[in-house]
Amino acid sequence: MQTGTTVIRNCNIAERDRRGTFDIAVADGRIVRVAESIEPAAGDRTIDACGMTATCGLVDVHVHLREPGYGYKERIATGTAAAARGGYTTVCAMPNLDPVPDTPEHLQRQLDIIAADAVVKVLPYCSITLGRMGVETVDFAALKEHAAAFSDDGSGVQSDETMLRAMRQAAENDVLIAAHCEVNELLRGGYIHDGAYAARNGHKGICSESEWRQIERDVRLAEQTGCRYHVCHISTAQSVDIIRRAKARGVAVTCETAPHYLVFCDEDLQDEGCWKMNPPLRSAADREALLKGIADGTIDMIATDHAPHSEEEKSRGLQGSAMGIVGLETAFGVLYTHLVESGRITLDSLLELMSGNPRRIFRIGGALREGERADITLLDLRTEYEIDPSTFVSLGRSTPFAGMRVRGRAAMTMVDGRVVYMDETINKR
């Protein structure tokens, strides 16, 4: 074994085809050996995992890093540091930027910052339409080399004709359309779910149909064109049902939801900005449908929709605050506690939702195997702690999970063999 190798010792690997305690040797950015025991050579660095769980690094396909254009909310440096602390080795950055990454020149602005400042891998989305205006489609062929996928996130494409044209071009270029689904004419000034809380407290509601109606249209167009189609942050029971039935017909549709939709519902709302996001928290019945969709495989992955804003922007209550919460540093602990420890799903399934499926669907690649890039996360499943936004690395602090006690966290994150985050409790030398 060559000098300069890092050996991660005493890892618990809990994969479907390999279980037990192993050592992992890493050199030149790759996994060079996985064995029950690896004896380090002189000069090798060792990290004692003490039985923590090792997994191929987590992937978040829906993250707002805010640069270029909105660096006061988040920067690529701080957002990717937050991702590393959360156990993520790859994130896909949404295109709600200034300039919008809708041409190679605009995209390059973002790529330059990523190259200079990112501590984890960042795959940028390009927009579906120029300026995210929903009218003229971008040049998919010119952008696809560097695009994780194409999305107008934050805006649903309202025109059937425009979306059909986009899906045809996406199919021709074998790229993924990732849609924020929202029918503008059904919003009617709403800002939380159109449910009991809104009615009781005099708030304007957003109906569930504003989401599922556009998913229904897009599924039909995806079936017509053969486009690979991914639905962002689904929140309603009807959305789950539409996607489940489309998959049964063989439509190339996948979807994500977010941790907050699996834990909270509109009955939990308080008149504070940390409870405001888009789509909004729905009913308890919607939450249960999402949990069933997670369990039966209808929902392919869990993404955070990490959407940082300034403290002032989130200080105006439900009506006046900006939409969006942060999630990179809370997701694993929240999901492990509420899904795995509660018995809703297994740890294997959670890791598929947070790593395996995103890698496969977004064609990112990677595995905890010899020869693969050393993107590795060590998970501490024993430590219980309280979520404290004041400790976040992200510039954003707004989260409804503040004060919640959870178990499970990332103790070490390694990207291409480089340790980009390590908890102080890790034994290393």
C-alpha positions as CSV (number, residue, x, y, z in Angstrom):
1,M,0.0,0.0,0.0
2,Q,1.4,3.3,-1.0
3,T,2.5,6.0,1.4
4,G,-0.1,8.7,1.9
5,T,-3.0,6.2,2.1
6,T,-5.8,7.0,4.6
7,V,-7.3,4.0,6.3
8,I,-10.7,4.4,7.9
9,R,-10.9,1.6,10.5
10,N,-13.8,-0.2,12.2
11,C,-16.6,1.0,9.9
12,N,-20.0,-0.6,10.1
13,I,-21.1,-1.2,6.5
14,A,-24.8,-2.0,6.3
15,E,-25.5,-2.5,2.6
16,R,-27.9,-5.1,1.2
17,D,-25.1,-7.2,-0.2
18,R,-22.4,-6.5,2.4
19,R,-22.7,-6.2,6.1
20,G,-20.3,-6.1,9.0
21,T,-17.3,-4.2,10.2
22,F,-14.7,-3.3,7.6
23,D,-11.7,-1.1,7.0
24,I,-11.6,1.2,4.0
25,A,-8.3,2.4,2.4
26,V,-8.3,5.5,0.3
27,A,-5.5,6.8,-1.9
28,D,-5.3,9.3,-4.8
29,G,-8.9,10.2,-4.3
30,R,-10.2,6.7,-4.7
31,I,-11.2,3.7,-2.6
32,V,-8.4,1.2,-3.1
33,R,-9.4,-1.5,-0.7
34,V,-12.4,-2.6,1.5
35,A,-11.5,-5.5,3.8
36,E,-12.2,-6.8,7.2
37,S,-8.8,-5.7,8.3
38,I,-6.2,-3.5,6.7
39,E,-2.9,-2.9,8.4
40,P,-1.7,0.6,7.8
41,A,1.8,1.1,6.5
42,A,4.3,3.6,7.9
43,G,3.2,7.1,7.2
44,D,-0.4,6.3,6.5
45,R,-3.1,8.3,8.2
46,T,-5.7,6.4,10.2
47,I,-9.2,7.4,11.2
48,D,-11.0,5.2,13.8
49,A,-14.7,5.1,13.0
50,C,-15.4,3.2,16.2
51,G,-18.2,1.3,14.7
52,M,-19.9,4.2,13.0
53,T,-21.8,3.6,9.7
54,A,-20.0,4.2,6.5
55,T,-21.9,5.0,3.3
56,C,-21.3,6.4,-0.1
57,G,-21.7,10.2,0.4
58,L,-25.2,11.7,0.6
59,V,-26.6,13.6,-2.4
60,D,-29.0,16.5,-2.2
61,V,-30.6,17.2,-5.6
62,H,-32.4,20.4,-4.5
63,V,-30.2,23.1,-2.9
64,H,-30.2,26.9,-3.3
65,L,-26.7,28.2,-2.9
66,R,-27.7,31.7,-4.0
67,E,-24.5,32.6,-5.9
68,P,-24.2,34.5,-8.2
69,G,-26.6,37.2,-7.4
70,Y,-27.8,36.7,-3.8
71,G,-24.7,36.2,-1.7
72,Y,-26.3,38.0,1.3
73,K,-28.6,34.9,1.7
74,E,-25.9,32.2,1.2
75,R,-22.6,31.8,-0.6
76,I,-21.3,28.7,-2.3
77,A,-18.6,28.6,0.3
78,T,-21.0,28.6,3.3
79,G,-23.7,26.4,1.6
80,T,-21.2,23.7,0.7
81,A,-19.6,23.8,4.1
82,A,-23.1,23.3,5.5
83,A,-23.6,20.4,3.1
84,A,-20.4,18.8,4.3
85,R,-21.5,19.1,7.9
86,G,-24.7,17.4,6.9
87,G,-22.9,14.5,5.3
88,Y,-23.5,15.5,1.7
89,T,-20.7,15.0,-0.8
90,T,-22.7,16.2,-3.8
91,V,-25.4,18.8,-4.2
92,C,-27.3,20.1,-7.2
93,A,-27.7,23.8,-7.2
94,M,-30.9,25.4,-8.3
95,P,-31.0,28.1,-11.0
96,N,-32.8,30.9,-9.1
97,L,-29.8,33.2,-9.6
98,D,-28.7,36.4,-11.2
99,P,-27.8,35.9,-13.9
100,V,-29.9,32.8,-14.5
101,P,-27.8,30.0,-15.9
102,D,-29.6,30.0,-19.2
103,T,-26.6,30.4,-21.5
104,P,-23.1,29.0,-21.4
105,E,-21.8,32.5,-20.5
106,H,-24.2,32.9,-17.6
107,L,-23.5,29.4,-16.4
108,Q,-19.8,30.0,-16.4
109,R,-20.2,32.7,-13.8
110,Q,-21.5,30.1,-11.4
111,L,-19.0,27.5,-12.4
112,D,-16.1,29.9,-11.7
113,I,-17.4,30.4,-8.1
114,I,-17.9,26.7,-7.6
115,A,-14.3,26.0,-8.7
116,A,-13.0,28.6,-6.4
117,D,-15.1,28.1,-3.2
118,A,-17.0,24.8,-3.1
119,V,-15.9,22.2,-0.6
120,V,-18.2,19.5,-1.9
121,K,-19.2,18.6,-5.5
122,V,-21.7,21.1,-6.9
123,L,-23.7,20.2,-10.0
124,P,-25.6,23.2,-11.3
125,Y,-29.1,23.2,-12.8
126,C,-29.7,25.2,-15.9
127,S,-33.0,26.7,-16.5
128,I,-35.7,25.3,-18.8
129,T,-36.5,28.7,-20.2
130,L,-34.5,31.9,-20.8
131,G,-34.6,34.0,-17.7
132,R,-36.9,31.4,-16.1
133,M,-39.7,33.4,-17.7
134,G,-41.5,30.4,-19.1
135,V,-41.5,31.5,-22.7
136,E,-38.4,30.7,-24.8
137,T,-36.6,27.4,-24.1
138,V,-32.8,27.4,-23.6
139,D,-30.3,25.7,-25.9
140,F,-30.2,22.3,-24.2
141,A,-27.4,21.0,-26.3
142,A,-25.1,24.0,-25.4
143,L,-25.7,23.6,-21.7
144,K,-26.0,19.9,-21.0
145,E,-22.3,19.1,-20.5
146,H,-22.3,20.9,-17.1
147,A,-26.0,20.7,-16.2
148,A,-27.3,18.3,-13.5
149,A,-30.7,18.8,-15.0
150,F,-32.9,21.6,-16.3
151,S,-35.4,23.4,-14.1
152,D,-37.2,26.7,-13.7
153,D,-37.5,26.0,-10.0
154,G,-39.5,28.6,-8.2
155,S,-41.7,28.9,-11.2
156,G,-43.9,26.4,-12.9
157,V,-43.8,26.4,-16.7
158,Q,-47.4,27.7,-17.4
159,S,-47.6,27.1,-21.1
160,D,-48.4,23.6,-22.3
161,E,-46.7,24.4,-25.6
162,T,-43.5,25.6,-24.0
163,M,-43.2,22.6,-21.7
164,L,-43.9,20.2,-24.7
165,R,-41.2,21.9,-26.7
166,A,-38.8,21.7,-23.7
167,M,-39.5,18.0,-23.2
168,R,-39.0,17.2,-26.8
169,Q,-35.6,18.9,-26.7
170,A,-34.7,17.3,-23.4
171,A,-35.6,13.8,-24.9
172,E,-33.4,14.6,-27.9
173,N,-30.5,15.5,-25.7
174,D,-31.1,12.8,-23.1
175,V,-31.3,15.2,-20.2
176,L,-33.6,15.4,-17.2
177,I,-36.4,17.9,-16.7
178,A,-36.9,18.7,-13.0
179,A,-40.1,20.6,-12.6
180,H,-41.4,22.9,-9.9
181,C,-45.1,22.3,-10.4
182,E,-47.4,25.2,-9.7
183,V,-50.4,26.5,-11.6
184,N,-50.2,30.3,-11.1
185,E,-53.9,31.0,-11.7
186,L,-54.8,28.7,-8.8
187,L,-52.5,30.4,-6.2
188,R,-54.9,33.3,-5.6
189,G,-52.5,35.2,-3.4
190,G,-52.1,32.3,-1.0
191,Y,-49.0,31.7,1.1
192,I,-49.8,28.7,3.3
193,H,-51.9,25.5,2.7
194,D,-55.6,26.1,2.1
195,G,-56.6,24.1,5.2
196,A,-58.0,24.3,8.7
197,Y,-55.2,26.5,10.1
198,A,-55.6,29.1,7.3
199,A,-59.3,29.2,7.7
200,R,-59.1,29.5,11.5
201,N,-56.5,32.3,11.5
202,G,-57.6,34.3,8.4
203,H,-54.7,33.4,6.2
204,K,-54.9,33.1,2.4
205,G,-54.4,29.5,1.3
206,I,-52.7,27.7,-1.6
207,C,-54.9,24.8,-2.8
208,S,-53.4,21.4,-3.4
209,E,-54.6,21.4,-7.0
210,S,-52.1,24.1,-7.8
211,E,-49.5,21.4,-7.5
212,W,-51.1,18.2,-8.7
213,R,-52.8,19.8,-11.7
214,Q,-49.4,20.7,-13.3
215,I,-47.9,17.3,-12.4
216,E,-50.9,15.7,-14.2
217,R,-50.1,17.8,-17.3
218,D,-46.4,17.2,-17.2
219,V,-46.8,13.4,-16.8
220,R,-49.0,13.4,-19.9
221,L,-46.4,15.3,-21.9
222,A,-43.5,13.2,-20.6
223,E,-45.4,10.1,-21.7
224,Q,-45.9,11.6,-25.1
225,T,-42.3,12.7,-25.6
226,G,-40.4,10.0,-23.7
227,C,-38.6,12.7,-21.7
228,R,-37.0,11.8,-18.4
229,Y,-39.1,13.8,-16.0
230,H,-38.5,14.5,-12.3
231,V,-41.0,16.3,-10.0
232,C,-39.5,18.6,-7.3
233,H,-40.7,18.7,-3.7
234,I,-44.1,17.0,-3.9
235,S,-46.4,17.7,-1.0
236,T,-49.9,16.4,-1.7
237,A,-51.6,13.0,-1.7
238,Q,-52.9,13.6,-5.2
239,S,-49.3,14.1,-6.5
240,V,-48.2,10.8,-5.0
241,D,-51.2,9.0,-6.6
242,I,-50.6,10.6,-10.1
243,I,-46.9,9.6,-10.0
244,R,-47.6,6.1,-8.7
245,R,-50.1,5.5,-11.5
246,A,-47.7,7.0,-14.1
247,K,-44.9,4.7,-13.0
248,A,-47.2,1.7,-13.3
249,R,-47.8,2.7,-16.9
250,G,-44.0,2.8,-17.6
251,V,-43.7,6.6,-17.7
252,A,-40.1,7.8,-17.0
253,V,-41.1,9.9,-14.0
254,T,-39.3,10.2,-10.7
255,C,-39.9,12.6,-7.8
256,E,-38.6,13.9,-4.5
257,T,-40.1,15.2,-1.3
258,A,-38.5,17.1,1.6
259,P,-38.0,16.3,5.3
260,H,-40.4,18.9,6.5
261,Y,-43.3,17.4,4.5
262,L,-42.7,14.1,6.2
263,V,-42.6,15.4,9.7
264,F,-45.0,18.4,9.9
265,C,-48.4,19.3,8.6
266,D,-50.4,22.5,8.6
267,E,-51.8,21.7,12.1
268,D,-48.2,22.4,13.4
269,L,-48.1,25.9,11.9
270,Q,-47.2,29.0,13.9
271,D,-47.2,32.6,12.7
272,E,-43.4,32.7,12.2
273,G,-41.3,32.8,9.1
274,C,-39.6,29.5,9.8
275,W,-42.9,27.7,9.0
276,K,-43.2,29.3,5.5
277,M,-42.0,27.4,2.4
278,N,-43.2,26.6,-1.1
279,P,-45.0,24.3,-1.5
280,P,-46.5,24.8,2.0
281,L,-47.0,22.2,4.7
282,R,-50.1,20.3,3.8
283,S,-52.7,18.4,5.8
284,A,-52.0,15.3,8.0
285,A,-53.6,13.2,5.3
286,D,-51.2,14.5,2.8
287,R,-48.3,13.8,5.1
288,E,-49.5,10.2,5.6
289,A,-49.7,9.8,1.8
290,L,-46.1,11.0,1.4
291,L,-44.9,8.6,4.1
292,K,-46.6,5.7,2.3
293,G,-45.1,6.9,-1.0
294,I,-41.6,6.8,0.7
295,A,-42.3,3.2,1.9
296,D,-43.6,1.8,-1.3
297,G,-41.0,3.4,-3.6
298,T,-43.3,5.9,-5.4
299,I,-41.1,8.7,-4.0
300,D,-37.6,8.1,-5.2
301,M,-35.6,10.5,-3.0
302,I,-35.6,13.0,-0.2
303,A,-34.1,16.4,-1.0
304,T,-33.8,19.3,1.5
305,D,-34.9,22.3,-0.7
306,H,-32.3,24.2,1.3
307,A,-33.4,27.8,0.7
308,P,-31.6,30.3,2.9
309,H,-32.8,33.9,3.4
310,S,-31.6,36.7,5.5
311,E,-32.9,37.0,9.1
312,E,-34.9,40.1,8.2
313,E,-36.6,38.3,5.2
314,K,-37.7,35.6,7.6
315,S,-38.9,37.8,10.4
316,R,-42.3,39.0,9.0
317,G,-44.5,36.1,10.0
318,L,-46.4,33.7,7.7
319,Q,-47.8,36.4,5.5
320,G,-44.8,38.6,4.9
321,S,-41.8,36.3,5.2
322,A,-39.9,35.0,2.2
323,M,-40.6,31.4,1.3
324,G,-38.0,28.8,2.2
325,I,-36.1,27.2,5.0
326,V,-32.7,25.7,5.5
327,G,-32.1,21.9,5.7
328,L,-28.7,20.7,4.9
329,E,-27.5,20.4,8.5
330,T,-30.7,18.9,9.9
331,A,-31.9,16.4,7.3
332,F,-30.1,13.2,8.2
333,G,-30.9,13.5,12.0
334,V,-34.5,14.4,11.4
335,L,-35.1,11.6,8.9
336,Y,-33.2,9.0,10.9
337,T,-35.2,9.8,14.0
338,H,-38.6,10.2,12.4
339,L,-38.4,7.5,9.7
340,V,-35.9,4.8,10.8
341,E,-36.2,4.9,14.6
342,S,-40.0,5.1,14.3
343,G,-40.0,1.9,12.2
344,R,-41.5,3.5,9.0
345,I,-38.5,2.5,6.9
346,T,-35.1,0.8,7.3
347,L,-31.7,2.5,7.4
348,D,-30.9,0.8,4.1
349,S,-34.0,2.5,2.5
350,L,-33.1,5.9,4.0
351,L,-29.7,5.7,2.4
352,E,-31.2,4.7,-0.9
353,L,-33.4,7.8,-0.7
354,M,-30.5,10.1,0.3
355,S,-27.7,8.6,-1.8
356,G,-28.3,5.6,-4.0
357,N,-31.4,6.8,-5.9
358,P,-30.3,10.3,-6.5
359,R,-27.0,9.0,-7.8
360,R,-28.7,6.6,-10.2
361,I,-31.5,9.0,-11.4
362,F,-29.2,12.0,-11.8
363,R,-26.4,9.8,-13.3
364,I,-23.9,11.0,-10.7
365,G,-22.4,7.6,-10.1
366,G,-20.4,6.5,-7.0
367,A,-20.5,3.6,-4.6
368,L,-18.7,2.3,-1.6
369,R,-16.6,0.0,-3.8
370,E,-12.9,-0.4,-4.7
371,G,-12.0,1.8,-7.7
372,E,-14.8,4.3,-7.0
373,R,-14.2,8.0,-6.1
374,A,-13.7,8.2,-2.3
375,D,-16.9,10.1,-1.5
376,I,-17.6,8.7,1.9
377,T,-19.8,9.7,4.9
378,L,-19.4,8.4,8.4
379,L,-22.7,8.4,10.2
380,D,-23.0,8.5,14.0
381,L,-26.3,6.8,14.8
382,R,-25.9,6.9,18.6
383,T,-25.6,10.5,19.6
384,E,-28.7,12.4,20.6
385,Y,-28.7,16.2,20.4
386,E,-30.9,19.2,20.0
387,I,-31.0,21.1,16.7
388,D,-29.6,24.6,17.4
389,P,-29.6,27.0,14.4
390,S,-27.0,29.2,16.1
391,T,-24.5,26.5,15.4
392,F,-25.3,26.3,11.7
393,V,-22.5,26.9,9.1
394,S,-25.1,28.0,6.6
395,L,-25.8,31.8,6.6
396,G,-29.5,30.8,6.9
397,R,-30.9,30.0,10.3
398,S,-34.6,29.6,9.6
399,T,-35.9,26.1,10.4
400,P,-39.0,24.7,12.0
401,F,-36.8,21.9,13.4
402,A,-35.1,24.3,15.9
403,G,-35.2,22.8,19.4
404,M,-36.1,19.3,18.2
405,R,-34.2,16.4,19.8
406,V,-32.9,14.0,17.2
407,R,-30.5,11.1,16.9
408,G,-28.1,10.6,14.0
409,R,-25.6,12.9,12.4
410,A,-22.6,13.0,10.0
411,A,-19.4,12.6,11.9
412,M,-17.1,12.8,8.9
413,T,-17.5,13.7,5.2
414,M,-14.8,12.9,2.6
415,V,-14.9,14.1,-1.0
416,D,-12.4,12.6,-3.5
417,G,-10.4,11.4,-0.6
418,R,-10.2,14.8,1.1
419,V,-11.8,15.2,4.6
420,V,-14.0,18.2,4.2
421,Y,-15.8,17.8,7.5
422,M,-14.9,16.0,10.7
423,D,-16.5,16.1,14.1
424,E,-14.2,16.6,17.0
425,T,-15.2,13.3,18.5
426,I,-13.6,11.3,15.7
427,N,-10.4,9.5,16.7
428,K,-7.7,10.3,14.1
429,R,-4.0,10.3,13.8
